[in-house]
Structures are given as structure tokens and as C-alpha cells.
């Protein structure tokens, strides 16, 4: 019996079902149920929320979410080997866990959840950034979700929360911080996982803002930011050449200098530049 519920310890679950983490699926299992409960608590009060979890594996975080009072959990698991272990959890928490065997990149999960919705996941490393970008760029804002509490490689987490002027500041920081408050909630060493990855990991908590921090057309902002950081060592007037024939005038109209470089520009500055380019 584990410390958070009456189900077996995760090592026993993995052994009894013959599970092993597969590198091809980006799997690294968290076995410490006290740690998974801590991650669940980092998402805040779950009692009145439906929770989306991607890549539950043998269900360590799933159990943490349910034990911490999540109203309902929707777990999307691509690896069919994990389904029997997840079914045992569903039986222990009647009516509170739905498991779908699917690729999270190909599934419209919103139809399965009732707001308010929180997303809490130890994301598979190979799809984590792509899923985050999708959650930050829905067709309409505010999004379906209230918050995201997600595990990433530490270097990705650092890029998400980076400030202007730092080497890690770039497209991901602007995309995340334009529409949400993002902070690192906790960090984990490699030995917290089975098998241990080669890098540290971090849990990032995102709270959706009611509206973006500064007005800008999403598509134009993404295009401007992409061009600026694709050649981040170049001055803006060179990096953004091709966006408009009078790009220097538009840079000046945004209150920026044509000699500035992308990593120097704040989110507010990029939004002003997107408006100038769109105009």
C-alpha cells in the first residue's frame, strides 16, 4: 500500500504489469508518490476542476491528482501497455478517471471536459514543447484551461520564464508570457525518474491571463518574433528585412531602434512592432 491511497506502490505496479519506460515515447516515470502529490498541489485547488493529464504512464501523477481532490481526471495515454494499470486506478476512484488510448497531438480533448479545466502533466519530452505551443495559441482567448502545470527539461523551463537580455530569451518566452503568468514551481534531479534522464527537470505553472498583456495580432506577432530570433545576432533592420519595404520606419514607429537586437526587445516592444507591421 502506498502513502497516498490504498493502491500498490508504483514500483510494484510497474513490475506486475511488466512496464518499462520507452525512449521512443519520451517516457521517464516518476515513482515517488509524495513527489507526484507535490506536483498536483502546485496546480492549486483541484476540487472543483476537471484535469487533463497527458502521458500518465503507470499513473503516479494521476493518483496524486485524484488524491488531491480533482473533480475528474481525463488521462490521455498513447502507450497501450499502461492501460491495465490506469484501469486499476479508475476502479479505486469510481467515476473520477477517464482514460483514452490516443495520441494527444491528434485528439480534441476539450469535448471530454467540463470547465473549469486545469492541465497537469509530466509531459513526454518528445512532444512537450509542441503541446505547450498549441495550448498557448488556441483560436480564441481566453482558452479552455485556467492553468497549466507542466514538467519540462530544465533548459526548456528556463527558456519559458526568461527575461529580455538573457541568452535563453526567445520565441518561447514571448509566446508564454504574452498570454500567461509563468513561473518555475519546482525542480527535480535526474534520479527522481526511472530511468533517470541526462538532465534536470522543472515544473512550470502557467496561469492564463484574461486577455494578452499587450494588443497584437497573434499571427503577425509570431511572424515578427520568428524572423527577429531566426537571426538573433543581427540588428532588427537586417533581421526583419522583407517584412515591409519601409521596415526601418515601422521599427521607429514602434518606439524601437533599428539597431536593436531581438534579445533586447521586451514583449511590449514586440507587440508594438507587430502592430506597426500590421498597420
C-alpha angles and dihedrals in degrees: 000000000000129000097252104041143359095269123106122273113274094247088058092047091051092047095047093050095040093238124167127172113257119217091206089063094045090244126168113160123219108215102178106093091193087059094048089050088052090054090049090052090052086068091063127228109359099175096101098034142090109226128211115209121185119200102007094172109184090353108257095139090036089061090047091053093049093044089051089057107262108174090223137346126212108199118193112198124176095188109081091197089074096054098088091053091049091048089058089055091048090054091052092051103040115209095358104089128058118182122199121190100216147109107270090215090061101040130089097216097173092084089061097055137069118215138282089066131182125186116217119171146151088219121214104253094232096061103024100102094043092052091048092053090050092051091049094048108049119155091257134028136251091050130224090259126074095200143358122216106185140170118227139163106278092246090057091048090052090052091051095055097034121134127221113279096034125112091239095052111112148108096325093052092050094046093049099041096043092068106019147033105249127190138159107252099185142343128225131202122230092255091066088075137064110249095021112235120225092248140052118258133216137198113228121198118206123190114197114236117225088239135358116285092245131016117262139133106259096221093048092045091051091049093049094046093046093052093044095052097038084073099024095162092058125086115257094252089060099036093050096042107133097034090093135349090237096043094141091057090049092049089053091046088057090056093252134119121247087224093058119108126227097252090058095057120096123220089255089053093051091049090051089049092050089053091049092050092046091048 
